[in-house]
Amino acid sequence: MDERRQPSALVDEAYAALGEAIVDGRLRPGDRLRDVELAAYMGISRTPVREALQRLAAIRLVEIAPHRFTRVTTPTEQEMADMRDYAVHMIAMTMHLALPRCSDADIAEGAERFRAVADAARAHSSPEYVDAGFALLAHF
């Protein structure tokens, strides 16, 4: 079997890597995204990078103006509120399913992880907030 990565896997990898960089703040609103540079950095061709950018544009994480620019979007207040609502919903559903199965020690650890999420939110640190949120969900 050919050990080279398949094109669809390359698109998925580029999509995940770029999406994660946007969500955790390494790529910030307004940052320009040049497919040639991204492809070279990721060690893949431009085609999967372009496809990944199209997917990210479909969910409004990037904005593409053909022959002009591709950049990380600046979310509106409504989009930010929608994202927060979604995050809260996911945490609530996870905890609803997990808490009945948790020991007292698991719940105490979860409370510490929840405090880390709240601290990061108060500090307005997007990367720390995302990391803390993932840690909370992973715990439960």
Beta strands, then each sheet from edge to edge (+ up, - down):
strand 1: 62-65
strand 2: 69-72
sheet 1: 1+ 2-
end
